[in-house]
Structure formats: structure tokens, C-alpha cells
Amino acid sequence: MTIVVVDDEPAIVKTCESVLGAQGHRVYGFTTTREALAHLAHGAADLLVVDYMMPEQNGFEFIQEAWSLRPALRVVMITAHGHPGRDPWRGAQAVQRHRPHPRRRDGDAGSATRLSDLEGASPFPKPPYPWSGN
């Protein structure tokens, strides 16, 4: 699998490159969304691993631009930033309105535990979200 990692923290990018590369994946790491979008315009990508909080644009904005270049690109969003009382997937609902997402082959839209589980998976959980009481 060819994986593009985008995070403004170089240590996170290097860690992802190391861990995912050791599993046999080809990994391209970027610390700016501009560089990652340039790669996506012409380079290979099966999966995008993207941080939510980045200085150029947030992860949801970046994903929308990435999908304009590669509509079938699968996405995993990571973040170390949280805010008590705020639904972290509120922005995901807006993204989902603009792009329908297929479910996993077994019909489960739940979280994946292995990269192989991501084939055809939705990058965001569907409501209701069990952790938010919806």
C-alpha cells in the first residue's frame, strides 16, 4: 500500500514512515499540506494519514482538497488535540455531506484495527457517535 502522511510535526511524520515502512508499505511523509497536495497531484497514494491541527489549514480542509485531486482516496485522521465537551467529529459531518463513503465489505462502519481493514472503509464513523451520547 502507498501511504501519504501529513503532519506539521516532523517527529510524527518520521515515526509513521518508520512504523508503516517496516510493515512493507511505501510511505511518503510531508510536513506541509502544500507539499502533500503537490505529491497527490502526480504521485501514488492509496491511503492518506493526516493530522487535524496544522498551521496552513486544518485536516478537514486538506482532505477536501485531496479528494478533489483523488476522489477515491481513503483517509485516516489523527490528532493530539482535544477539547472537553466538543464533538471532535463535527467537522467530519460537514465533510461527509460533500462526499459519500462506502462501508467496509462486511457492512461494519466501525473502527479498523489493521490497515487491511481499511479497504473500502469510511474514513469517519457514522452517527450516532457512541462517545457523544447522540
N, C-alpha and C positions, 0 to 999 in steps of 0.2 A: 504494500500500500504506500502511496506517496502522500505524505502529510506536510502541511504548511502550518507552522507555529508562529503566532503573532503575539508578542508581549513586550511592553516597554522596559521590562526588567531583563537585562542580558543574562543574569543567572538562571532565570526561569527558562528562557529560550535554550540555553546550553544544557540544562537538566533534561528538558524534553527531548532535545536532539540526542543526548546520550542514552536515555532510557528507551526511547522509541527506536532509535537506530540499533541498539543492542538486540531488539526483538526482530530485526530484519527489515524494518521499514526504511524507506528513503525519506529523510526529513530535511525540509528547508526552513530555517529559522530567520525571523525578521523582528527588529525592534521598532519599526515604524510601519504604520498602515500604508503609507505611500509606497515603500519598497515591496511590501507584500502584494499590493494591488498590481504593481508592475510585473511581478512574477506571475500572478494569476492570469494576467492578460496574455501571456505567451508560454508559461511553463506548466508542468504537470502538477496535478493535485487531485487526490481522491477525498481527502478529509482536511478540514480547517480546524485548528485548535486556537482559539482566540481569547484574549483577556477581555474583561468588561471595561475596566478603568484604564484608559490610555490618554495621553495628552492631546493627540491630534484629533481623535474622535472616539466615542465610546464603542464598545463591541457591537452593539445592535446596529449602529450607523455603518460600521465597517462591513458587517455581514450583509447588509442590504446592497452595498456597492459590490461586494464579492459575488453575490448572487446575480447581479446584473451582468457580470462577466461569465459566470459559470452557474447557471440556474440549478443544476443537479448536485452541486457541491454539498456534502454533508458537513455538519458543524458541531463542534463541542465547545461550549463556552466555559471558561474558568475565571474565577475571581477570588481575591483575598479580601475584598471589601464587602462589608455587610452593614446594614443599618437596622437596628431593632425596630420592629413594628412596621417595616416597609416590605412589601412583597417584591422579592428580587426578580420575579418573572413578569412584572407588569409590562416592561418593555418587550418581552417575548411575545405577549399577546398582540402588540401592535405589529411586530414582525410577521407573526403567523397570519394576520389578516391580509398581508401582501403576498404571501407565498404558501400554498398548501404543502403539507409534509406527509409523506407516506408513513405508514406504521411498519413495524418490524414484520417479517414474514409470518411470525406466529400470532400476529394481531395484538401483541402487547406493546403499548406505548411507554412502558416503564423504563427505568434507567438500565443502561447496558453495563455489563461488568467486564467485557473483553472488547477489544477493537473489532473483532469479527462480528460481535453482536450489533455493530453499528450499520451493517449493510442494510440499506433501506429504512433506517430508523429516523424518527423525528429528532431534530437537534434540541427541541424543547419539550418538556412534559405538557400534556394537555390538561386543561382544567377539568374537574376541580382539583386544586392542589392540596394534597393531604396535610401539608405542614401549615397551611394558611387558614384552615377551618372553612374553606369555601365549599 
